[in-house]
Amino acid sequence: MGLLTEIQNDAISDAVAVNSLLRKVMLLAHKLDSGLLEDWVKHELNGYPNDIEVPSYRKIPLNFKASLSNGFYMHKSTPIAQYLVKKATGQDDIDTFNCRQAIGTIDYKDATTDVLALNMDNLALVLRGKVIDKSWDVLHFWAEMPAAKVNGISDAVRNKVLEFTIALQKRYPNADDVEWIKQQESGAATVSQVFNTTITNGNAGVIGSANASTVNITVNNGNLQDLRTQLTQHGVSDEDMKQLEAALNDEPEIKDGKFGPKVAGWVGNMIGKAGAGVWNVGLGAAGSLLEKALLGYYGFPS
């Protein structure tokens, strides 16, 4: 039984902890040399840093409530409309909780209530006079979310893993032979495409930001195959690679510490695609990714 089949069996088994499942996926990512898949697994196992956008299945809708008093009467659990809180705070996403916890710490199945509360007393004064009449004091303000939604993240990850492996198997019937996939001409690009359609559904933020990209790029000096492998596995299309290869052929060296006009133009075009959502890489990560890859190709440390 191959690694892909093992992962599929673990994904459908409730007896296998999701952490154990992801460790096997980490091994698969290593064998496929897929930085995209490896980064996703690391974030799920260790938690998502603040500069990384969480996947859609980790975005939990919030409902707001407040305890109010006017000195004579008290309302202990008054619902507050999301729209009013957004308007008062100026934060359009304040009604969404981005769950960044490591997946191994997400387990509220033994909670005494099916609702989890998020303390938001720091906004109590903001609400008074905007959302709540000035004659009422906001004693306590909080957000609530269903515990089932948070627990559901683990099931979502299992489903994503299963979808990814099934889709990969459909593309490559011999997918259990991981080394065979790597030998295919478009293997890296296919793995990246399957990842983007099954794991992130085009969510560009998974890769990273300009300041702290988690993308690992290794390209040896002058090795065009290294460059192609690294970029295609991060979603660069075959057509874009052909254009880059033509530019590199015309501009084989860096002069005065700068890329040539054709290579620089290609980089600018790719960053534009990232910004427009055509290339499934975060805008901040796109520049870092391309710079590391091209500097490696040109023989400069990144």
Disulfide bonds with the S-S distance in Angstrom:
none
